[in-house]
Structures are given as C-alpha cells and as structure tokens.
Amino acid sequence: MTLSFDHNRPIYIQVMEHVYGQVCRGELNPGDKLPSVREMAVSAGVNPNTISRTYMEMEREKVVESKRGQGTFVTNNQSVIDELKVSAAKKETERFVGALSQYGYTEKEMELLLSDYLSKRGEGNDRSTNQS
C-alpha cells in the first residue's frame, strides 16, 4: 500500500481515511485484523509513531478495537461502520457543494451537474459491461 500524501493535511488523518475507505468498501470486514503498527508504517512509508497515533484515533472513534497481545481489529459493531459511511458521504458532499458554490453554481445547477454526471457514468458502465 503506497500512499501519496497531501502535505497540507496531517498524515495520520490521511492514513485513517485510507483505512476507513477500505472498511466502507468492504475490503476490510468486521473482525479483520489490521497490520501491525510496524507493518503498516513500512507499507505506508511513514514513521511508526504516525501509525500508532492513527490506530489510537481510530480506536477512540470505535472503528477499531485493540486486543492486548493480539493486535488491532476492525469493529464488529455494524452500526459504527454504517455511521462511518454516512459521515464520509456527508463530508464529501460538503466538499463538493462548497467547491461548486465557490464557482457560483446554484443548488439547482449542482443537481443538474450531478444528475448529468451520474447518467453518463451509468451509460459508460453499461457499455463496458456489454462489451465484455
């Protein structure tokens, strides 16, 4: 897992977002063990202290659970995972709306842009499926 980092944002937060993305997409399932701090640090190319902080923050948010002597695991609490997905979607929606607002788009124009994008994206997915 080689990550490219935005140097304007804390690395531990970016690593958290990466892991949260894996959980939301189902690449990491409830109860799955995360790599050790050292393994994750080497894999991400960051200091082990950064990963340690990442794991502590994720545990504080109840997305992962540490079991002494065993490691760190994705929570088995599905409601925490569901809330993580909702929270991530809200955050991305806020970024999207904020960016378009800065360009002077109205809410109606944003809806049209998104609708148009999704319909074209759906057509592209249909074509690639039919071509297989």
Stockholm file with secondary structure:
# STOCKHOLM 1.0

chainA/1-132         MTLSFDHNRPIYIQVMEHVYGQVCRGELNPGDKLPSVREMAVSAGVNPNTISRTYMEMEREKVVESKRGQGTFVTNNQSVIDELKVSAAKKETERFVGALSQYGYTEKEMELLLSDYLSKRGEGNDRSTNQS
#=GR chainA/1-132 SS CCCCCCTTSCHHHHHHHHHHHHHHHTSSCTTCBCCCHHHHHHHHTSCHHHHHHHHHHHHHTTSEEEETTTEEEECSCHHHHHHHHHHHHHHHHHHHHHHHHHTTCCHHHHHHHHHHHHHHHHHHHHHHHHHC
#=GC SS_cons         CCCCCCTTSCHHHHHHHHHHHHHHHTSSCTTCBCCCHHHHHHHHTSCHHHHHHHHHHHHHTTSEEEETTTEEEECSCHHHHHHHHHHHHHHHHHHHHHHHHHTTCCHHHHHHHHHHHHHHHHHHHHHHHHHC
//
